[in-house]
Amino acid sequence: MKVLVVGSGGREHALCWAIAASPLCEKLYCAPGNAGVAAVAQCVDIAASDLDGLIAFSQEYNVDFVVVGPEDPLVAGLVDRLDAIGIKSFGPRASAAILEGSKGFMKEFCGRHGIPTAAYRCFTDGASARDYVKSQGGPIVIKADGLAAGKGVTLAATLEQALAAIDDAMVDERFGDAGAKLVIESLLVGEEASFFAFCDGNVALPLMSAQDHKTAFDGDKGPNTGGMGAYAPAPVMTRAMTAMVMERIVDPTVAGMKAEGRPFKGILYAGLMITDDGPQLIEYNVRFGDPECQVLMMLLESDILAAMIAAHDGELDVFDLRWRDQSALCVVMASNGYPGGYAKGSAIGGASALDKDGLIVFHAGTLRDDAGVLRANGGRVLGVTATGPDIAAAQSKAYDAVGRIDWPGGFYRRDIGWRAVARHTKTNRD
């Protein structure tokens, strides 16, 4: 089977790494890929946003199956176009990808189907939005309605921060059209978790849970990013909590989307807040998270390509996922200045020599120059990912590897996994 993976980030490197190990995969392409992906797949110089180019390549090279990594081509309808020419794919059609493409739609959908989420209001007028937050005060959450590369959310601790976030989106147009509409919601209190499920339009099959670290700096400080690290499994997601999430959130979503004529196929990512009242839905994504995908792929024993095909074919009801009895942790190394402005082109040394059993450096924003030197080519650049018998062991292995990478142009958080390690330490002490 010829497989094409669409995307160029750490998520796509992890997916390519896992798919390349499948006996079903005879030839693997990635468009456009990166320096790390090139070790396991043939990179093709077609942007993930170039739907015409992706369609033409798939037809010319007789691609059998397309795995769409990023959200933008899903929302733009790449799966619809692949369906129209008879090429199978993994990911939702545009009518279902709207769960991520519009936060306003997601909130209204939750209301229609009784899915627990924070109280909210939607605004297309800046003055009305400002009046509303003045009446509510802080803390409060300001979200761009559309796709903003994971950076369109502000957790405003004060009224001043909330008003500034509204101006950023609606006056300064920081997020372009994505910020023309805002979702303003109450702040949920609890512990966050990332919950994933394969979906085939009828059935949802849960994956192992994970926990992301969204803010840029240690101690959960600084601006929101696309993700500075992750670990799996998340201790907060017990069997009982997993069952509750499926019953209250995921299963009603799959049933509701089908009932509304938007059957969901692909990976459904529920960003959760585990509160005293149970799980609450923060947001839906319609693709694997990044860096959660990296830790999940390191722990998955089942054939990922077979699972994706089952999701497309509507056969998840007879599919079983197997996981390694281990933990995994990923530390993201990002360019100095991220998630704001950053320079490209700085040299990175030592990363290529680290890959071994239980340790992989997944690449995101990287390239190799004509001399073969690895260079930074994006905001988030490397995802140093390790496995171990528990989170603490995986954390130690990952940070040891990070310390061996020579990259003055980058930074990273030094506390990835702190919640799980603290929980594990307390349990052992008690």
N, C-alpha and C positions, 0 to 999 in steps of 0.2 A: 504494500500500500504506500502510495506517495502522499506525504503529509506536508502541509504548509502551515507554519505558525506565524501569525501576524503580530508585530510589535518589536520593541527594541530595548526593553527594560529588564530589570532583575527578575521580574515575574516570567517574562518570556524565556530568559536563560534557564530558569528552573524548569519550566514546562518542556523546553527542548531537551534538557538533560534527562528528564523522566521519560519523555516520549521516545527518545533515541534508544532506550533500553527495552522497548516493547518489541516482541517478536513479530508483531503485526506491521511494524514500520520498516519498509524497504529503503525508502529515500526520504530524507528530511530537509526541508527548506525553511528559511526564516526571513521574513521581509519586515524591516531592513536588517534586524539583528544587531549585534555589537561584537566587540573583540572576543568576548568570552563565548558567545553563542557559536562563533566560527569554529570552535574546537569540536562541536557536536553536530552541527548542521551547516548546510551550504547557505550562506547569506546572499540575499538578493536585494539589489539597490532599488527598492520600491518602498515609499513611505507608507505607514499604516493608514494615513489619511487619503491615499491615492486609490480610491475604490476601482476606478477604471483600470489602473495598472495591475491591481491585484486580480481582478477578474480575467484580464487578458493573459496574465502569467498562468493562472490556474488552468485556463483552457489550453494554452500552448504546450504546457508541460504535463498535461493529463493528470493533474492533482486529484486525488481521490477524496481527501478530507482536509478541511481548513479549520484550524483552531484560532479563534480571534481573541487575542490577549487584552488589548485596551478597550475602554468604554466608547471612545469617540466613533470608531468605525461601526460598532454595534448600534449606537444611537442613529448613525447616519444610514443604516440599512444594508450593511454588507451581507448579512445572512440572508436577507430577502433576495438580494441579487444572486447569491450563490444558489439558493433554492430554485430560482427561475431558470437556471441553466443546468440543474440536476447535479450539482456538486454538494455533497454532504458537508456539514460543518458543526462546530460546537460553539454555541452562543445563542442568545435570544434574537428574534426578529425585532425590528425597530418598535413595533407596537407594544412589545413586552419590555424592551430596554428602557422605556420611558420611566420605569421604576427608579432608575438612576438619573436619567436624562432630565427629569423634572422633580425637584423635591416637593413642589406644590402638589403635583399629581400623586406622589407617594403618600403625602399626608391625607389628602382627600380620599384616596383608596383605603387607607387604614380606617378612616371614619366610616366608610361604607361597609366594611367587613369586620368591624369590632376588634381591630388589632391594636394592642396597647402601645401608645406613643405619647410624646409630650404635647401639651396644649399649645396651639399655634394660631397665627394669623398670617395671611399673605398680603403683600403690598406691591403695587407698581408705581406708587407715587411717593417720593421722598418725604414730602411734608407730612403726609399721613403716617408714614412709618416713624418719623421722629416724634410726632405727637403720641403715638402708641407707646413707644419705649419710655417716654417721659411719664406716662401714666402708670407704667409697670415698674420702672426702676431696674437696677441691676441686682444680682447678676441675671443675664439674659443672653440668648443665643441668636446670632444673626447669620443667615445662610443665603448665599446666592442660589437662586432656583436652578440654574443650569450647570453644565459641566465646567469646573474650574480647577482641574488637575489636583484635587484634594486640598486646595488652599482657599476655598470660598466660604469657610466657616470661621466665625469669630466667637469665642466664648468670652463675652464682655462681662468683666467683673463689676464695672461701674457704668453709670449712665453716660459719662463722657466717652468711654470706649465704645459703647453701643452707637452713639451718635456718629462717632468717627467712622465706624464700620459701615454705617448707612451711607455716609458721604463718599467713602472709598468706592462703594459699588455703584451708587446712583448719580453722583456728581462727577467724580474723577474717572468713572467707568473702568475701574481697575480690572474687572472680569469681563469686559465687553458686554455682549448681549446676554451672557449667562447671569449677569448681575442686574439686569433690567427689572427683574422681579425678585423680591426677597421673601423668604420664609423667616418669620421671627417667632421663636418658641421659648417656652419656659425651660430653665436649666434642670436637667435630671441629675440626681445625686446617687452615687453608688460606684460600682466597679465596672469598667468597660470590658467587653469581650467581643471577639470576632467569630461569627458562627457561619459555617458554610454548608451548603447542601447541593448535591447534584439534582437536577430536575429534568423530567422528560415530558412535561406538559400535564401529567396526571399524578405522578409519584415524586416525592422528595426523599432523597437518601442522604442523611447527615454525614458530614466528614468529622474528623477530629477538630476540636476547638483550638483557638489561638488567641493571643492578646498582642495588640499592636501598641506602639509608643508614638503618638502623633506629634507631640511638640518637639521643638528643635534641641532643647538643652536639658541637662540633668535636672532631676527633681520635677519633671513635667512642667518646665518653664519655657517661655519663649513662644514664638509664633507657631501656628499649625503647619505641618508639612505633609508630604505624601506618605510619611512613615519612616521613622529613624531606627526601627528595630522591632523584632517580634519574637515570640516563643510559643511553643506548643508542647503538650496540651496546656490549657488554661485551668488552673486548679479551681477557679470559681465555677466552672462549668461541670458540675457533678452530673451523675446519671439522671438524678431527679430533675435538675435544672435543664438538662438537655431535652428531656421528655416534655417539660413545660414549654420550652421554646418551640418545639415542634408542634405541640397542641395549640398554643395560643397565637403563634406568629407565622411559622413557615407553612404548615399545612393549610391554614386559612388563606394565605397568600396564593399558594398554588391553585387552590380551588377557586378563589375569587378571580384570579387572572383568567382561568379557563372559562368561568361563567361570563366574564365581560368580553369574551372573544379575543383574548390576548394570551393564549397558552404560553407558559414560560418554559423554555428549554435552555439548558446550560448550567452555569454555576450561579447560585443565588447567595449573596454575601450579606448577612444581616449584621450591621453594627449595633450592638446591644449595650444597654446600661442595666446592670443587675441591681435593682433597688430593693428596699425593704418590702415593697409590694409585689415583687417578682420582676421578670424581665420586661423591659420596655425597648421598643424599636427606636433607635436613633436615626438610622438611614439604611437604605438598601443600595448595594452595588450589584452590578449584573456581570461581574467577572471576578476572577481570583484577586485577592488583595495583594499588595506589594508593600512590605516584605513577608506577609503571612504565607504566600504561595511557596516561598523558599523553604520555610520550616516544614510545611505540610508535605512537599515533595520529598524531603529528606526522610520522612517517617512513613510514607505510603509504601506498602508492600505489593498491593494490587497493581495490575497493569492499567496505568492511567489512560492510555489510548483506548483500551477496551471499554473502560467506564464511560469515556466521552462518546464513543459510538453507541453504547447502550442508551445514553441520554438522548441522542439524536433519534434513535430508532424506537423509543418508547418502551424499552425493555429493562428499566431499572428495578422493576418489581422482582426480578429474578437475579439481580446482581448483588454481590456481597463485597464490601470493602474490608481489606485486612491492613492492619497497622503494626509497625514495629513497637515493641514494648520498651520504648525509649523516649527521651525528650530531645527537643531541638531548639536552638536559639540563633537568631540572626542579628548581627550588628551592622548597621548601615554606615558607610563612610561617605560623606558628602563634601562637595566643594565649599571652601570658605565663602561665607556670604549667603549660602542657601538658607532659607527659601527666597531670599531677596536676590539681588544681582550678584553674579559670580563670574570669574574668569574661566575660560576653557584652555586646554592645551598643556597643563602642568604634567610633568612626568611622574609615573608611579612605578616604584621598584619593589620587587620581592613578592608580589601577589601570585605570580604564575607558579612559583615553587611550593605553594602551600597545599594545593589540592591533594588529598589522600583519603583513606577510609575514614568516614565520619567527619570530614572537614572539606568544605568546598567554598571557594570564593566565587559567588555569582556576580556577574557583571551587569551593570545598568548603563550609565553614561560613559562608555569607553570606546576608544578606537586605537588602532596601531598605525603609527606613521610609516613612511617608506623605509625607515631604518629598523622597523620592528619594535620600536619603543612604545610601551603602553602609556596612553595619555587620557586624562580626564576630558570628557566631552558632554558633560551634563551636570545637573544639580546633585542628584543622588548617583553615586558612581560605582560603589562596590557593596555587596552584601555578604559579609563574612559569616558563614553558617556552619554550625557544629552540632553534633549529636552527643548524647551522653546518657548514663543511667538515670539522671535526674536533671532538673533545670540548672542547679548549681554547677554540676560537672560540665554541662554543655556551655554554660556561661564562661567558665574558666578556660575551656578549650578555645572558644571563639575569641576572647580577649587576648589570649596568648598569641593567637595568629594575627590579630589586628596589630599588636605590638611589633610584629616582624615586617610589616608593610611600611616601606619608605615613601611617604607622601606628605611633604610639608604643606601642600596646597589643599589639604583636606582636614575635616574634623569629624568627630563622632561623639555620641553620648556614651558615658562610662557607667551607666546604671541600667542597661537593658536587662529585663528580667527581675528587677528588684522586688516587685510584689510577690512573685512566686517563690523567690529565695527566702524572703522574710517569712512567708507563710510556712515554708518547709522548715526553716530554723525554729520557728515557734512551736510547730507540731512536734519536732524532735525533742525540744526542751521540755515541753509539757508531758 
